[in-house]
């Protein structure tokens, strides 16, 4: 459950951010009006965008208009919702991160709720409430099989310990990854400013998990990998030429723009060693030849260029557009490689965009049933429009002609 004080704080933070953005927009408009010697569109572009290190292609920023921010041209020319939110099942909770086994099983990790098959007012919901739950959905999107829409879809409550939250710590999922018959849960504890993040492994389809001890991703170490977002693939059976699994990291679940400058970091690990912390390497920037440099010391990790977020999100390699995607409240980002440079292709959940999707947070890209130019996602919220339950949406991509 979400405490009322937390809910009120989230609403106030969103209102504050919207007020700040409105004030900035008004001040920039005044500056543009006063500067009659400069083209207004160019001035607004530079004031709002150019020089901030983020290539915001959704606003018209390109290598020609701002080469410092945009060293590469975007592949995604536009991204739009295909319709309003749908509700494929009764549910209660948030986050709804997913991974796919390449067959018919879509594994879900949700937080703070009674999960799929129940509403919060159902009599059985209080007994099912959990801080981290695991479910398995089957059937093609957007409908799913009937068996996915009932409480029986739940595989595990109170992952990874199996101990109810009232008697244990407060865990939350950051992402989940299926690989070679095992599920890898990237979790953290507690909710907002984690003391540490960890990897937990399940070899029985998500029914039980074993947390890997001695995680290096701790608050004491100042780790920016306490919230680890594995990069899933929309075709888990596809060959991986470099045999690495990648993950994006931030230090806090939300308000990371305040406490971490919105910077996002990258780690990689050999496919066979996901549960082995010493095997992780961290992106340390690019060399003079443009190739990524790696270190085993997380304290020397460098942020990936062009990617920013104020909260946790989700990541996927999309084979249709041949790009890595990252989706959060801030927008949809694309990159040819996990280490960037990343490009902000669209804003989907912020004020001023599609009103049907206002209030959604920490959207979770679904690796299953992607199209050549589309993908599905789950999202929840604490708003009038997007409530505290699972919502399903689809994003349609307008791609560059040479990518189609």
C-alpha positions in Angstrom: 0.0 0.0 0.0 1.1 3.6 -0.5 1.0 5.7 2.6 -1.2 8.9 2.3 1.7 11.1 3.1 3.8 9.6 0.3 0.9 10.0 -2.1 0.4 13.6 -1.1 4.2 14.2 -1.4 4.2 12.8 -4.9 1.3 15.0 -6.0 2.9 18.1 -4.6 6.3 17.3 -6.3 4.5 16.9 -9.6 2.7 20.2 -9.2 5.9 21.9 -8.2 7.7 20.6 -11.2 4.9 21.7 -13.5 5.0 25.2 -12.0 8.7 25.4 -12.4 8.5 24.3 -16.1 5.7 26.9 -16.7 7.8 29.6 -15.1 10.8 28.7 -17.2 8.7 28.6 -20.4 7.3 32.1 -19.6 10.7 33.5 -18.9 12.2 32.1 -22.1 9.3 33.5 -24.1 9.8 36.9 -22.6 13.6 36.7 -23.5 12.8 35.7 -27.0 10.3 38.5 -27.5 12.9 41.1 -26.2 15.6 39.9 -28.5 14.4 41.2 -31.9 17.8 40.8 -33.5 17.7 37.0 -33.2 15.2 34.6 -34.8 12.7 33.6 -32.1 12.7 29.9 -33.0 16.5 29.7 -32.9 16.6 31.5 -29.5 14.0 29.3 -27.9 15.8 26.3 -29.2 19.1 27.4 -27.7 17.6 28.6 -24.4 15.5 25.6 -23.8 17.7 22.9 -25.4 21.0 23.5 -27.0 24.0 23.1 -24.7 22.3 21.0 -22.0 23.8 17.7 -23.1 20.5 16.2 -24.1 19.6 15.7 -27.8 15.9 16.4 -27.7 14.9 15.4 -31.3 11.2 15.7 -30.3 11.7 19.5 -30.2 13.6 19.7 -33.5 17.1 19.5 -32.2 19.4 17.8 -34.7 23.2 17.5 -35.5 22.7 20.6 -37.7 21.0 22.8 -35.1 23.1 21.7 -32.1 26.0 19.4 -32.9 27.3 19.5 -29.3 24.1 17.9 -28.0 23.4 15.8 -31.1 26.4 13.9 -32.4 24.1 11.4 -34.1 20.9 11.7 -36.1 17.7 10.1 -34.6 16.1 7.0 -36.1 12.8 7.6 -34.4 11.2 10.7 -35.9 8.1 10.6 -33.7 6.4 8.4 -31.1 2.8 8.6 -30.2 0.3 6.6 -28.1 -2.1 4.5 -30.3 -5.0 5.2 -27.9 -6.1 5.7 -24.3 -5.1 3.3 -21.5 -6.7 -0.1 -21.5 -7.3 -2.4 -18.5 -6.7 -6.0 -19.5 -7.2 -7.3 -15.9 -8.2 -6.4 -12.4 -5.2 -5.4 -10.5 -3.7 -3.4 -7.6 -0.1 -2.1 -7.4 2.5 -0.3 -9.4 5.8 -0.7 -11.3 4.8 -3.8 -13.4 8.3 -4.5 -14.9 8.4 -7.5 -17.2 10.6 -10.0 -19.1 9.8 -12.6 -21.7 11.0 -16.2 -22.1 10.6 -16.0 -25.9 7.7 -18.5 -25.8 4.4 -17.8 -24.0 5.5 -16.7 -20.5 5.7 -13.0 -19.7 7.0 -12.6 -16.1 5.9 -9.6 -14.1 7.5 -8.0 -11.0 5.1 -5.5 -9.3 5.3 -3.5 -6.1 3.2 -2.5 -3.2 -0.2 -4.1 -3.9 -2.1 -7.3 -4.2 -1.2 -7.8 -7.8 -3.2 -9.2 -10.7 -6.8 -10.5 -10.4 -8.0 -8.3 -7.5 -9.0 -4.7 -6.9 -7.9 -3.0 -3.7 -11.5 -3.2 -2.4 -11.8 -7.0 -2.9 -11.9 -8.9 0.4 -8.9 -11.0 -0.4 -6.6 -8.0 -1.3 -5.3 -7.3 2.2 -4.0 -10.8 2.6 -2.3 -10.7 -0.8 -0.7 -7.3 -0.3 3.1 -7.4 -0.9 6.0 -5.1 -1.4 7.4 -7.2 -4.3 5.3 -9.8 -6.2 6.0 -12.0 -9.2 3.3 -13.1 -11.7 3.3 -15.0 -15.0 1.0 -13.8 -17.8 0.4 -15.9 -21.0 -1.4 -15.0 -24.2 -0.7 -12.4 -26.8 -1.2 -8.7 -26.1 -3.3 -6.8 -25.7 -5.9 -9.2 -24.3 -3.8 -12.0 -22.6 -5.2 -15.4 -21.7 -8.0 -15.6 -19.1 -5.6 -17.4 -16.8 -3.5 -14.2 -16.6 -6.4 -12.2 -15.3 -7.0 -14.1 -12.1 -5.0 -14.4 -8.8 -3.7 -17.8 -9.9 -1.3 -15.9 -12.2 0.7 -14.9 -9.1 3.9 -17.0 -8.6 5.4 -15.4 -5.6 4.7 -12.9 -2.8 7.2 -10.9 -0.8 10.2 -11.7 -3.1 13.0 -12.4 -2.6 12.7 -13.4 1.1 9.2 -14.8 1.2 8.6 -13.0 4.5 5.7 -10.6 4.7 6.8 -7.0 4.7 5.3 -6.3 8.2 7.8 -8.8 9.6 10.7 -8.0 7.2 12.3 -5.2 5.3 10.7 -3.2 2.5 11.8 -4.5 -0.9 11.0 -3.1 -4.4 11.7 -4.4 -7.9 13.9 -2.3 -10.3 13.7 -4.7 -13.2 13.5 -8.4 -14.1 15.3 -10.5 -16.7 14.8 -14.0 -18.1 17.8 -15.8 -19.4 18.6 -19.4 -20.1 15.8 -20.8 -17.9 16.4 -18.5 -14.9 14.8 -15.3 -13.7 17.0 -12.5 -12.4 15.3 -9.9 -10.2 17.1 -6.6 -9.7 15.7 -5.3 -6.4 16.5 -2.8 -3.7 15.5 -2.0 -0.2 13.9 0.2 1.1 11.6 2.1 -1.3 12.8 5.6 -1.9 16.5 6.0 -1.0 17.8 2.4 -1.1 20.3 1.2 1.5 21.4 -1.3 -1.2 20.4 -3.0 -4.5 20.8 -6.7 -5.2 20.3 -9.5 -7.6 18.0 -12.4 -6.7 17.7 -15.6 -8.8 14.8 -18.0 -9.4 15.2 -21.3 -11.2 11.6 -22.5 -10.6 9.7 -20.0 -12.8 9.5 -17.2 -10.2 8.0 -19.2 -7.3 11.0 -18.7 -5.1 14.1 -16.5 -5.2 17.6 -16.6 -3.7 19.2 -13.3 -3.0 22.9 -13.1 -3.8 24.7 -11.8 -0.7 27.5 -9.2 -0.4 26.1 -6.7 -3.0 28.5 -3.8 -3.7 25.6 -1.5 -4.7 25.2 0.2 -1.3 24.3 3.6 0.0 27.5 3.5 2.1 29.5 3.1 -1.2 27.5 5.9 -2.8 26.5 3.4 -5.5 24.6 4.7 -8.5 23.5 1.1 -9.3 21.2 0.6 -6.4 18.3 0.7 -8.9 19.4 -1.5 -11.7 17.4 -1.6 -14.9 18.3 -4.6 -17.0 18.1 -4.1 -20.8 15.7 -6.8 -22.1 15.5 -8.0 -25.7 12.3 -8.3 -27.7 13.7 -11.6 -29.1 15.4 -13.5 -26.2 16.5 -16.2 -28.7 18.4 -13.8 -30.9 22.2 -14.3 -31.0 24.2 -11.9 -28.8 27.5 -11.4 -30.5 29.3 -9.9 -27.6 27.8 -12.2 -24.9 27.1 -9.4 -22.5 24.0 -8.4 -20.5 23.6 -4.7 -19.9 21.9 -2.7 -17.2 21.3 1.0 -16.6 21.7 2.3 -13.1 20.6 5.2 -10.8 20.9 5.6 -7.1 17.4 6.6 -6.0 14.0 5.3 -7.1 12.7 8.8 -7.8 13.8 12.4 -7.4 17.1 11.3 -9.0 17.1 14.6 -10.9 17.5 16.3 -7.5 19.9 13.9 -5.8 21.8 12.6 -8.8 21.5 15.2 -11.4 19.3 12.9 -13.5 22.5 11.1 -14.7 22.2 7.5 -15.8 25.0 4.9 -15.6 25.8 1.7 -17.4 27.0 -1.7 -16.3 27.6 -5.0 -18.1 28.2 -8.6 -17.1 28.8 -11.9 -19.0 25.7 -13.8 -19.6 26.8 -16.7 -17.5 27.7 -14.5 -14.5 24.7 -12.3 -13.8 24.5 -13.5 -10.2 28.2 -12.8 -9.6 28.8 -9.2 -8.5 32.6 -9.2 -9.1 32.0 -10.0 -12.8 30.2 -6.7 -13.4 32.0 -4.0 -15.3 31.1 -0.3 -15.4 31.1 2.2 -18.3 33.9 4.7 -17.6 33.5 6.9 -20.7 34.6 6.7 -24.3 38.2 6.8 -25.5 39.6 9.0 -28.2 38.6 6.4 -30.7 35.0 6.6 -29.6 35.1 3.1 -28.1 33.6 2.5 -24.6 36.0 2.1 -21.7 35.2 -0.3 -18.8 36.3 -0.5 -15.2 35.6 -2.9 -12.3 35.5 0.0 -9.9 31.9 1.4 -9.8 33.1 4.6 -8.1 34.8 5.6 -11.4 31.7 5.0 -13.5 30.8 7.7 -15.9 27.2 8.7 -17.0 26.2 7.7 -20.5 25.9 10.7 -22.7 22.4 12.1 -23.6 20.3 10.0 -21.1 18.6 11.6 -18.2 15.8 10.6 -15.8 14.2 11.7 -12.6 13.1 8.2 -11.7 13.4 4.5 -12.5 12.3 3.4 -16.0 12.7 0.4 -18.3 15.0 -0.5 -21.2 14.7 -2.8 -24.3 16.6 -3.6 -27.4 13.9 -3.2 -30.2 14.8 -5.2 -33.2 12.4 -3.3 -35.5 14.2 0.0 -35.2 17.5 -1.6 -34.3 17.9 0.6 -31.4 18.1 0.4 -27.6 15.2 2.2 -26.0 14.7 3.7 -22.5 11.3 4.8 -21.3 10.6 6.9 -18.2 8.4 9.8 -17.1 10.9 12.1 -18.8 10.4 10.6 -22.2 11.5 7.9 -24.7 15.2 7.7 -25.6 17.0 5.8 -28.3 20.6 4.8 -28.9 22.5 2.6 -31.3 24.6 1.2 -28.4 23.9 1.0 -24.7 26.7 3.5 -24.0 25.1 6.1 -26.3 24.9 8.7 -27.3 21.3 8.7 -26.4 18.6 10.8 -28.1 15.4 12.0 -26.5 12.8 11.0 -29.2 9.5 11.8 -27.5 7.8 13.0 -24.4 4.8 10.8 -23.5 3.8 11.3 -19.8 4.7 14.9 -19.1 2.3 17.8 -18.7 1.2 19.1 -22.1 1.3 15.8 -23.9 -1.6 13.3 -24.3 -4.0 14.1 -21.4 -5.2 10.4 -21.3 -1.8 9.4 -20.0 -1.1 12.2 -17.4 0.0 11.0 -14.0 1.7 7.7 -15.1 5.1 7.0 -13.6 7.9 4.5 -14.1 6.5 3.0 -17.3 7.6 -0.5 -18.1 8.3 -1.5 -21.7 7.0 -5.0 -22.5 9.5 -7.1 -24.5 6.8 -9.4 -25.9 4.7 -8.6 -29.0 6.7 -5.7 -30.3 6.0 -4.7 -33.9 8.4 -3.4 -36.6 7.4 0.1 -35.4 5.7 -0.4 -32.1 5.9 -1.7 -28.6 3.5 -2.2 -25.6 4.1 -1.0 -22.0 2.6 -1.2 -18.6 2.2 1.8 -16.3 0.4 2.8 -13.1 0.0 6.1 -11.3 -1.4 7.9 -8.3 -3.5 10.3 -10.3 -7.1 10.8 -11.3 -6.4 9.7 -14.8 -3.8 7.0 -14.3 -4.7 5.2 -11.1 -2.9 2.7 -8.8 -3.3 -0.4 -11.0 -2.0 -1.9 -14.2 -2.7 0.0 -17.4 -1.7 -1.2 -20.8 -0.6 1.1 -23.7 1.1 0.9 -27.0 3.5 3.3 -28.7 3.7 3.7 -32.4 7.1 4.8 -33.8 7.6 6.9 -37.0 11.0 5.7 -38.3 13.5 7.1 -40.7 13.0 5.7 -44.2 16.3 3.9 -44.3 15.3 1.9 -41.1 12.0 0.7 -42.3 
